[in-house]
């Protein structure tokens, strides 16, 4: 798998960062994408000692920026073998009648439209080469719903449907499409959802052991290193202490 190029969105924290580090250590060349330029520079300094790395600073919500930065890649970085659509977030935890509309826009624009914009910019190259692998980071929330998760669950159900549709559309081109769906993972996710309220964020994982970003990175590595004829289309990964979105064993 050495020398393959992997583009990762949302690579400056959580699952994206852990995946960039792990795949970089395995000899993959990494295109790390994110909105936080300083973090991208830190990651570049960290990884360039052991592997090739190129950074792209843009917001997946901006379709013009997505197209521009993908088209501006140096020739040696244009051959993207693996796309990991990791950028995503949750904003707020409110009932449908009290939700902040800006929160809805953020989740829909990043989790759904952002994934589509990046995919649309990269898939034609894969089609022309008759090869490629797309990993969409879904969620347990894309398999079921929970109270106050209304629109977030909706966006992740959309990722589930889009992944299935992609797989059908790209079948004839020999392109793999996989979805990786984590349950509770201890990352910045809850801090973002609760708008920086650390106490609320910590309560999500209180009394139980969640997954960690590195756990999901290992799953992603496994998915993309299967033989050519094997495609792990979908996977759901939960911590031992979780059975569903609402059933969590706490001590």
C-alpha positions in Angstrom: 0.0 0.0 0.0 3.0 2.3 0.1 2.9 5.4 -2.0 -0.8 5.4 -2.2 -2.3 8.9 -1.8 -5.0 9.3 0.9 -7.0 12.6 1.2 -8.6 13.1 4.6 -11.1 15.9 5.4 -11.3 17.1 9.0 -7.7 16.0 9.5 -6.9 18.4 12.3 -8.6 16.7 15.2 -10.2 13.5 16.4 -10.7 10.6 14.0 -9.2 12.5 11.0 -6.0 13.3 12.9 -5.6 9.8 14.3 -6.1 8.4 10.8 -3.6 10.7 9.2 -1.0 9.7 11.9 -1.7 6.0 11.5 -1.7 5.8 7.8 1.3 8.1 7.6 3.2 5.7 9.8 2.2 2.9 7.4 3.7 4.5 4.3 0.7 6.2 2.8 1.1 9.7 1.4 -1.4 12.0 3.1 -3.3 15.0 1.9 -4.6 16.5 5.1 -7.5 18.9 4.8 -9.0 21.2 7.4 -10.0 24.8 8.4 -7.4 25.3 11.1 -4.2 26.2 9.3 -2.0 26.2 12.3 -3.0 22.7 13.2 -2.4 21.6 9.6 1.1 23.1 9.8 1.8 21.2 13.0 0.6 18.0 11.5 2.8 18.5 8.4 5.9 19.0 10.6 5.0 15.9 12.5 4.4 13.6 9.5 6.9 14.8 7.0 9.7 13.1 8.8 8.3 9.7 7.8 6.0 10.1 4.8 4.8 12.5 2.1 2.3 15.0 3.2 0.5 17.9 1.5 -2.0 20.2 3.3 -5.1 21.9 2.0 -6.7 24.7 4.1 -10.4 25.1 3.2 -14.0 24.7 4.4 -15.9 21.8 2.9 -19.1 23.9 3.0 -17.7 26.2 0.4 -18.2 24.4 -2.9 -16.1 26.9 -4.9 -13.2 26.6 -2.5 -13.4 22.8 -2.6 -13.3 22.8 -6.4 -10.5 25.3 -6.5 -8.2 23.6 -4.0 -8.7 20.1 -5.4 -7.9 21.4 -8.9 -4.8 23.3 -7.6 -3.1 20.1 -6.3 0.4 19.7 -7.7 0.5 17.0 -10.5 2.2 14.5 -8.2 -0.7 14.7 -5.7 -3.6 14.5 -8.1 -3.8 10.7 -8.2 -6.0 10.3 -5.1 -6.3 6.6 -4.3 -8.4 6.9 -1.1 -10.8 9.6 -0.1 -11.8 9.7 3.6 -14.9 11.9 4.1 -14.4 12.5 7.8 -15.3 16.2 8.2 -18.5 16.5 10.2 -20.0 17.8 13.4 -23.0 18.0 15.7 -24.3 21.4 17.0 -26.7 21.6 19.8 -29.0 19.0 21.5 -32.4 20.5 21.4 -36.0 19.4 20.7 -37.2 20.0 17.1 -39.4 22.9 18.3 -36.6 24.8 20.1 -33.6 24.2 17.9 -31.3 26.9 16.7 -31.7 27.1 12.9 -28.0 28.1 12.5 -27.1 24.7 14.1 -29.3 23.0 11.5 -27.5 24.8 8.7 -24.1 23.9 10.1 -24.8 20.2 10.3 -26.5 19.9 6.9 -23.8 22.0 5.2 -20.9 20.1 6.7 -22.1 16.6 7.2 -24.1 16.3 3.9 -23.2 19.0 1.4 -19.6 19.1 2.4 -19.2 15.4 1.9 -20.9 15.7 -1.5 -18.8 18.7 -2.7 -15.5 16.9 -1.9 -16.6 13.6 -3.4 -17.8 15.3 -6.6 -14.4 17.0 -7.0 -12.4 13.8 -6.6 -14.6 11.0 -8.0 -14.1 11.9 -11.7 -10.4 11.2 -11.4 -11.1 7.8 -9.8 -13.6 7.0 -12.6 -11.1 7.8 -15.3 -8.5 5.5 -13.6 -11.1 2.8 -12.9 -9.9 2.6 -9.4 -10.3 4.2 -6.0 -11.8 3.9 -2.5 -14.1 6.2 -0.7 -14.6 6.0 3.0 -17.6 7.9 4.4 -17.5 8.4 8.2 -21.1 7.8 9.3 -22.4 7.2 12.8 -24.6 5.0 15.0 -26.9 8.0 14.6 -27.3 7.1 10.9 -28.7 3.7 11.9 -31.2 4.9 14.5 -32.5 8.1 16.1 -32.6 9.5 19.6 -34.5 12.4 21.4 -33.0 15.8 20.6 -30.8 14.3 17.9 -33.3 15.1 15.2 -31.3 16.9 12.5 -27.9 15.4 13.4 -29.4 11.9 13.0 -31.0 13.1 9.8 -27.6 14.1 8.3 -26.0 10.8 9.3 -29.0 8.9 7.8 -28.2 10.9 4.7 -24.6 9.8 4.7 -25.9 6.2 5.0 -28.1 6.6 2.0 -25.5 8.5 0.0 -22.9 5.8 0.6 -25.3 3.1 -0.6 -26.1 5.2 -3.7 -22.4 5.9 -4.4 -21.7 2.2 -4.3 -24.3 1.5 -6.9 -23.3 4.4 -9.2 -19.6 3.5 -9.1 -19.9 -0.2 -9.3 -19.1 -0.4 -13.0 -16.0 1.7 -12.5 -14.4 -0.6 -9.9 -14.4 2.0 -7.1 -15.0 0.8 -3.6 -17.3 2.7 -1.3 -17.3 2.0 2.4 -19.0 3.5 5.4 -17.5 3.4 8.9 -20.1 4.2 11.7 -18.8 4.8 15.2 -20.8 4.9 18.4 -19.5 7.0 21.3 -16.0 8.3 20.6 -14.1 10.5 23.0 -13.0 13.4 20.7 -13.8 17.1 20.4 -17.2 16.1 19.1 -19.1 16.7 22.3 -17.3 20.0 23.0 -18.4 21.3 19.6 -22.0 20.0 20.2 -22.2 21.8 23.5 -20.4 24.9 22.2 -17.4 24.6 24.5 -19.2 23.6 27.6 -16.6 21.1 29.0 -18.7 19.9 31.8 -21.5 18.9 29.5 -19.1 17.3 27.1 -17.4 15.3 29.8 -20.8 14.0 31.1 -21.4 12.2 27.7 -18.6 9.7 28.6 -19.1 9.7 32.4 -19.0 6.3 34.0 -18.2 4.4 30.9 -15.3 3.8 28.5 -15.9 5.2 25.1 -14.1 4.5 21.9 -11.0 6.6 21.1 -10.1 8.2 17.8 -7.2 5.7 17.4 -9.7 2.8 17.5 -11.6 4.1 14.5 -8.3 4.9 12.7 -7.4 1.2 13.0 -10.7 0.2 11.5 -10.2 2.5 8.6 -6.7 1.1 8.0 -8.2 -2.4 8.0 -10.9 -1.4 5.5 -8.6 0.2 3.0 -5.9 -2.6 3.1 -8.2 -5.5 2.1 -7.5 -7.3 -1.1 -8.8 -5.7 -4.3 -11.8 -8.0 -4.5 -12.9 -7.3 -1.0 -15.0 -4.3 -0.1 -16.2 -3.8 3.5 -19.3 -1.9 2.6 -20.5 -0.9 6.1 -19.3 -1.3 9.6 -20.7 -0.3 13.0 -18.2 0.1 15.9 -19.4 0.5 19.4 -17.6 0.6 22.8 -18.3 -2.4 25.0 -20.4 -0.2 27.3 -22.8 0.9 24.6 -25.6 -1.2 23.0 -27.5 1.6 21.2 -27.7 5.4 21.2 -29.8 5.3 24.4 -28.5 2.2 26.1 -25.1 2.8 27.8 -23.8 1.0 30.8 -22.4 3.5 33.4 -20.8 2.8 36.7 
